[in-house]
């Protein structure tokens, strides 16, 4: 019997978590693991007590035809990464790994070249998480060293001569 590798094991769990997502466009699931222990999970959904897009039957970003990666401040949802971080203690996350899986709601396909938005990147950096592993296909994934996000400060692009 072949045994699944640890990264795909955790990615499978994150993929199950995304099934709780309430976005009409793309759902993501995130789990934080440290020292081989799941610390926290998170999925895309409106803040507690607010109606979700699936309940409203509409997405403002979809209605306004806003492309992927733009104008997240208009989204009703809290991202999966942020929800996972919110539900964990920083001390438990330091040096840990976040596993992230995203799927298109309409097609069920994995989100290609998925990446955390700039706000989630900042939260991941401050949480102390050391790496993010993102699923590309059922068995393929890429690993992001969070130090790369620190060194390549996208918030400075286009200003100060960067």
Order of alpha helices (4+ residues) and beta strands (2+ residues): alpha-beta-beta-beta-alpha-alpha-beta-alpha-alpha-beta-alpha-beta-beta-alpha
